[in-house]
């Protein structure tokens, strides 16, 4: 896919939202809902640049942030470890300068107030003031099982206040098309509700009236 086409597709994913795309693709790709945005107004879309790091060690993160391309989303697997913040405001400043779209961390971050003020999208399992070591090289840009969800380099990360999902790279065009179809269907349903239709009728659900 050409860069211009990918940008248009990412914009449409952002507009449709994670929940709609998740449902449209058959409820695949959802990431553990315990991983949440620092700022609920955050929306994040971009190709995954994966980082497999040891708990309480961010050497691999320091390396990855210098190698990722503009628009990439760092997907950092810290194995859910919450007793060290492996990302902070200095890394955020560097990532913004490099054009990185945002990060998703199965672990903890710190300097959360500054990160939110900078407007940098961060999705994380937790916040911790403790620092990290820089000894373990980890692995960069390799397939991950991220918080129970498979992520390969180049897969599309879509995150907003509802959560995060992974769109396989080969499914990007299909995700947009199915998402648009679902959004149109839901808009039509809202119009029918406004006109007086019953939701259970629209959904084809059983009409179970309460006993009198």
BAVEXRO-588040 format. One record per residue (C-alpha): residue number from 1; residue in one letter; chain; x, y, z. Coordinates in Angstrom, 2 decimals. Layout:
// residues N
<NUM; 'a'; 'A'; <X; Y; Z>>
...
***
This chain:
// residues 212
<1; 'x'; 'A'; <0.00; 0.00; 0.00>>
<2; 'x'; 'A'; <1.28; 3.46; -0.92>>
<3; 'x'; 'A'; <2.07; 5.85; 1.92>>
<4; 'x'; 'A'; <-0.72; 8.24; 0.86>>
<5; 'x'; 'A'; <-3.23; 5.38; 0.76>>
<6; 'x'; 'A'; <-2.08; 4.15; 4.17>>
<7; 'x'; 'A'; <-2.49; 7.63; 5.65>>
<8; 'x'; 'A'; <-6.06; 7.82; 4.36>>
<9; 'x'; 'A'; <-6.79; 4.36; 5.76>>
<10; 'x'; 'A'; <-5.33; 5.30; 9.15>>
<11; 'x'; 'A'; <-7.44; 8.46; 9.22>>
<12; 'x'; 'A'; <-10.53; 6.39; 8.55>>
<13; 'x'; 'A'; <-9.66; 3.88; 11.27>>
<14; 'x'; 'A'; <-9.24; 6.77; 13.70>>
<15; 'x'; 'A'; <-12.64; 8.14; 12.70>>
<16; 'x'; 'A'; <-14.40; 4.77; 13.00>>
<17; 'x'; 'A'; <-12.80; 3.86; 16.35>>
<18; 'x'; 'A'; <-11.37; 0.74; 17.92>>
<19; 'x'; 'A'; <-14.67; -0.76; 19.06>>
<20; 'x'; 'A'; <-16.26; -0.51; 15.61>>
<21; 'x'; 'A'; <-13.25; -2.03; 13.85>>
<22; 'x'; 'A'; <-12.99; -4.80; 16.44>>
<23; 'x'; 'A'; <-16.62; -5.78; 15.86>>
<24; 'x'; 'A'; <-16.40; -5.38; 12.09>>
<25; 'x'; 'A'; <-13.43; -7.75; 11.86>>
<26; 'x'; 'A'; <-15.24; -10.47; 13.79>>
<27; 'x'; 'A'; <-14.08; -9.51; 17.27>>
<28; 'x'; 'A'; <-10.41; -10.24; 16.70>>
<29; 'x'; 'A'; <-7.31; -8.41; 17.85>>
<30; 'x'; 'A'; <-8.46; -6.89; 21.14>>
<31; 'x'; 'A'; <-5.65; -6.18; 23.61>>
<32; 'x'; 'A'; <-6.08; -6.68; 27.37>>
<33; 'x'; 'A'; <-8.36; -3.82; 28.51>>
<34; 'x'; 'A'; <-6.14; -3.28; 31.57>>
<35; 'x'; 'A'; <-3.81; -1.40; 29.20>>
<36; 'x'; 'A'; <-5.32; 2.09; 29.06>>
<37; 'x'; 'A'; <-4.43; 5.54; 27.71>>
<38; 'x'; 'A'; <-2.85; 8.00; 30.11>>
<39; 'x'; 'A'; <-5.18; 10.57; 28.56>>
<40; 'x'; 'A'; <-8.65; 9.22; 27.63>>
<41; 'x'; 'A'; <-8.80; 11.77; 24.78>>
<42; 'x'; 'A'; <-5.94; 9.93; 23.09>>
<43; 'x'; 'A'; <-6.32; 8.27; 19.71>>
<44; 'x'; 'A'; <-3.44; 6.29; 18.24>>
<45; 'x'; 'A'; <-3.05; 4.67; 14.81>>
<46; 'x'; 'A'; <0.08; 3.37; 13.11>>
<47; 'x'; 'A'; <2.21; 0.38; 12.18>>
<48; 'x'; 'A'; <3.74; -1.60; 15.03>>
<49; 'x'; 'A'; <7.44; -1.42; 15.79>>
<50; 'x'; 'A'; <7.77; -4.14; 18.40>>
<51; 'x'; 'A'; <10.05; -4.24; 21.43>>
<52; 'x'; 'A'; <10.58; -7.34; 23.58>>
<53; 'x'; 'A'; <12.24; -6.09; 26.76>>
<54; 'x'; 'A'; <13.14; -7.59; 30.10>>
<55; 'x'; 'A'; <11.13; -6.37; 33.10>>
<56; 'x'; 'A'; <12.74; -3.33; 34.79>>
<57; 'x'; 'A'; <15.20; -2.86; 31.90>>
<58; 'x'; 'A'; <14.67; -0.39; 29.07>>
<59; 'x'; 'A'; <17.85; -0.75; 27.01>>
<60; 'x'; 'A'; <15.83; -2.25; 24.15>>
<61; 'x'; 'A'; <13.42; 0.68; 24.37>>
<62; 'x'; 'A'; <16.28; 3.19; 24.15>>
<63; 'x'; 'A'; <17.53; 1.42; 21.03>>
<64; 'x'; 'A'; <14.10; 1.04; 19.44>>
<65; 'x'; 'A'; <13.23; 4.71; 19.74>>
<66; 'x'; 'A'; <16.29; 5.53; 17.62>>
<67; 'x'; 'A'; <15.39; 2.95; 14.94>>
<68; 'x'; 'A'; <11.63; 3.40; 14.56>>
<69; 'x'; 'A'; <10.36; 5.36; 11.57>>
<70; 'x'; 'A'; <8.07; 8.40; 11.67>>
<71; 'x'; 'A'; <4.50; 7.27; 12.19>>
<72; 'x'; 'A'; <5.45; 4.01; 13.91>>
<73; 'x'; 'A'; <3.85; 2.87; 17.15>>
<74; 'x'; 'A'; <6.24; 1.31; 19.65>>
<75; 'x'; 'A'; <4.67; -1.84; 21.07>>
<76; 'x'; 'A'; <6.69; -2.60; 24.20>>
<77; 'x'; 'A'; <6.31; -5.97; 25.88>>
<78; 'x'; 'A'; <7.60; -5.62; 29.45>>
<79; 'x'; 'A'; <5.73; -8.78; 30.51>>
<80; 'x'; 'A'; <3.19; -6.82; 32.53>>
<81; 'x'; 'A'; <5.82; -5.78; 35.09>>
<82; 'x'; 'A'; <4.55; -2.79; 37.08>>
<83; 'x'; 'A'; <7.33; -2.08; 39.58>>
<84; 'x'; 'A'; <9.43; 0.08; 37.25>>
<85; 'x'; 'A'; <8.54; 2.90; 34.84>>
<86; 'x'; 'A'; <10.42; 2.14; 31.64>>
<87; 'x'; 'A'; <9.22; 5.22; 29.75>>
<88; 'x'; 'A'; <9.25; 8.85; 30.87>>
<89; 'x'; 'A'; <9.32; 12.45; 29.72>>
<90; 'x'; 'A'; <12.82; 12.42; 28.19>>
<91; 'x'; 'A'; <11.99; 9.45; 25.97>>
<92; 'x'; 'A'; <8.74; 11.19; 25.10>>
<93; 'x'; 'A'; <10.57; 14.32; 23.94>>
<94; 'x'; 'A'; <12.88; 12.19; 21.80>>
<95; 'x'; 'A'; <10.02; 10.15; 20.33>>
<96; 'x'; 'A'; <8.08; 13.27; 19.41>>
<97; 'x'; 'A'; <11.10; 14.76; 17.68>>
<98; 'x'; 'A'; <11.53; 11.49; 15.76>>
<99; 'x'; 'A'; <7.90; 11.54; 14.65>>
<100; 'x'; 'A'; <6.89; 8.37; 16.47>>
<101; 'x'; 'A'; <3.09; 8.18; 16.66>>
<102; 'x'; 'A'; <2.89; 6.84; 20.22>>
<103; 'x'; 'A'; <3.56; 3.82; 22.40>>
<104; 'x'; 'A'; <1.71; 0.87; 23.86>>
<105; 'x'; 'A'; <3.32; -0.72; 26.94>>
<106; 'x'; 'A'; <2.55; -3.94; 28.75>>
<107; 'x'; 'A'; <4.27; -2.56; 31.80>>
<108; 'x'; 'A'; <4.54; 0.81; 33.53>>
<109; 'x'; 'A'; <5.59; 4.36; 32.68>>
<110; 'x'; 'A'; <6.37; 7.43; 34.78>>
<111; 'x'; 'A'; <6.31; 11.23; 34.38>>
<112; 'x'; 'A'; <2.69; 10.75; 33.40>>
<113; 'x'; 'A'; <1.62; 14.36; 33.92>>
<114; 'x'; 'A'; <4.36; 15.65; 31.64>>
<115; 'x'; 'A'; <3.54; 13.03; 28.99>>
<116; 'x'; 'A'; <-0.11; 14.07; 28.94>>
<117; 'x'; 'A'; <0.85; 17.75; 28.78>>
<118; 'x'; 'A'; <3.08; 17.00; 25.78>>
<119; 'x'; 'A'; <0.13; 15.38; 24.03>>
<120; 'x'; 'A'; <2.01; 12.17; 23.27>>
<121; 'x'; 'A'; <-0.21; 9.05; 23.02>>
<122; 'x'; 'A'; <0.75; 6.48; 25.66>>
<123; 'x'; 'A'; <-1.24; 3.36; 26.49>>
<124; 'x'; 'A'; <0.08; 1.54; 29.55>>
<125; 'x'; 'A'; <-0.80; -1.08; 32.12>>
<126; 'x'; 'A'; <0.35; 1.11; 35.00>>
<127; 'x'; 'A'; <2.37; 4.00; 36.40>>
<128; 'x'; 'A'; <5.42; 3.65; 38.64>>
<129; 'x'; 'A'; <7.99; 6.17; 39.89>>
<130; 'x'; 'A'; <10.82; 3.61; 40.03>>
<131; 'x'; 'A'; <13.51; 3.63; 37.34>>
<132; 'x'; 'A'; <14.99; 0.85; 35.20>>
<133; 'x'; 'A'; <18.34; -0.73; 34.38>>
<134; 'x'; 'A'; <19.93; -0.67; 30.92>>
<135; 'x'; 'A'; <21.66; -4.02; 30.58>>
<136; 'x'; 'A'; <19.44; -6.47; 28.68>>
<137; 'x'; 'A'; <19.42; -5.93; 24.89>>
<138; 'x'; 'A'; <16.05; -7.59; 24.46>>
<139; 'x'; 'A'; <14.73; -8.00; 20.91>>
<140; 'x'; 'A'; <13.51; -5.41; 18.43>>
<141; 'x'; 'A'; <10.97; -5.68; 15.61>>
<142; 'x'; 'A'; <10.07; -9.32; 16.15>>
<143; 'x'; 'A'; <6.67; -11.02; 16.46>>
<144; 'x'; 'A'; <5.25; -10.73; 19.98>>
<145; 'x'; 'A'; <2.49; -12.19; 22.07>>
<146; 'x'; 'A'; <1.56; -8.84; 23.54>>
<147; 'x'; 'A'; <-0.69; -9.11; 26.60>>
<148; 'x'; 'A'; <-2.20; -12.24; 25.05>>
<149; 'x'; 'A'; <-2.62; -10.81; 21.55>>
<150; 'x'; 'A'; <-0.26; -11.62; 18.68>>
<151; 'x'; 'A'; <1.46; -8.60; 17.11>>
<152; 'x'; 'A'; <3.84; -8.70; 14.17>>
<153; 'x'; 'A'; <5.99; -5.81; 12.96>>
<154; 'x'; 'A'; <3.90; -3.71; 10.59>>
<155; 'x'; 'A'; <0.54; -4.73; 12.00>>
<156; 'x'; 'A'; <-1.69; -1.74; 12.58>>
<157; 'x'; 'A'; <-2.27; -0.57; 16.15>>
<158; 'x'; 'A'; <-5.56; 1.23; 16.74>>
<159; 'x'; 'A'; <-6.20; 2.66; 20.20>>
<160; 'x'; 'A'; <-8.64; 5.10; 21.74>>
<161; 'x'; 'A'; <-10.56; 5.53; 24.99>>
<162; 'x'; 'A'; <-12.34; 2.20; 24.39>>
<163; 'x'; 'A'; <-9.10; 0.22; 24.22>>
<164; 'x'; 'A'; <-6.52; -1.10; 21.78>>
<165; 'x'; 'A'; <-6.81; -3.54; 18.93>>
<166; 'x'; 'A'; <-4.40; -5.02; 16.43>>
<167; 'x'; 'A'; <-5.33; -5.04; 12.75>>
<168; 'x'; 'A'; <-3.18; -7.51; 10.78>>
<169; 'x'; 'A'; <-1.28; -5.59; 8.12>>
<170; 'x'; 'A'; <-2.86; -7.62; 5.31>>
<171; 'x'; 'A'; <-6.34; -6.80; 6.66>>
<172; 'x'; 'A'; <-6.06; -3.00; 6.62>>
<173; 'x'; 'A'; <-8.20; -2.36; 3.54>>
<174; 'x'; 'A'; <-10.75; -4.95; 4.62>>
<175; 'x'; 'A'; <-10.90; -3.45; 8.12>>
<176; 'x'; 'A'; <-11.73; -0.03; 6.70>>
<177; 'x'; 'A'; <-14.37; -1.39; 4.33>>
<178; 'x'; 'A'; <-16.08; -3.54; 6.98>>
<179; 'x'; 'A'; <-15.83; -0.74; 9.53>>
<180; 'x'; 'A'; <-17.51; 1.71; 7.18>>
<181; 'x'; 'A'; <-20.26; -0.83; 6.48>>
<182; 'x'; 'A'; <-20.85; -1.38; 10.19>>
<183; 'x'; 'A'; <-20.87; 2.36; 10.92>>
<184; 'x'; 'A'; <-23.43; 2.92; 8.15>>
<185; 'x'; 'A'; <-25.62; 0.15; 9.54>>
<186; 'x'; 'A'; <-25.49; 1.64; 13.04>>
<187; 'x'; 'A'; <-26.27; 5.12; 11.73>>
<188; 'x'; 'A'; <-29.32; 3.72; 9.95>>
<189; 'x'; 'A'; <-30.37; 2.01; 13.16>>
<190; 'x'; 'A'; <-30.11; 5.30; 15.08>>
<191; 'x'; 'A'; <-32.34; 6.95; 12.50>>
<192; 'x'; 'A'; <-34.94; 4.21; 12.91>>
<193; 'x'; 'A'; <-34.79; 4.54; 16.71>>
<194; 'x'; 'A'; <-35.34; 8.28; 16.39>>
<195; 'x'; 'A'; <-38.35; 7.50; 14.21>>
<196; 'x'; 'A'; <-39.80; 5.29; 16.96>>
<197; 'x'; 'A'; <-38.59; 1.77; 16.17>>
<198; 'x'; 'A'; <-37.95; -0.68; 19.01>>
<199; 'x'; 'A'; <-34.34; -1.79; 19.41>>
<200; 'x'; 'A'; <-35.23; -5.46; 19.97>>
<201; 'x'; 'A'; <-37.11; -5.44; 16.65>>
<202; 'x'; 'A'; <-34.18; -3.88; 14.83>>
<203; 'x'; 'A'; <-31.83; -6.47; 16.31>>
<204; 'x'; 'A'; <-34.22; -9.37; 15.75>>
<205; 'x'; 'A'; <-34.27; -10.25; 19.45>>
<206; 'x'; 'A'; <-37.05; -12.17; 21.22>>
<207; 'x'; 'A'; <-39.87; -10.01; 22.55>>
<208; 'x'; 'A'; <-40.07; -11.18; 26.15>>
<209; 'x'; 'A'; <-42.74; -9.08; 27.73>>
<210; 'x'; 'A'; <-42.86; -9.03; 31.57>>
<211; 'x'; 'A'; <-45.56; -11.07; 33.26>>
<212; 'x'; 'A'; <-48.55; -9.06; 34.48>>
***
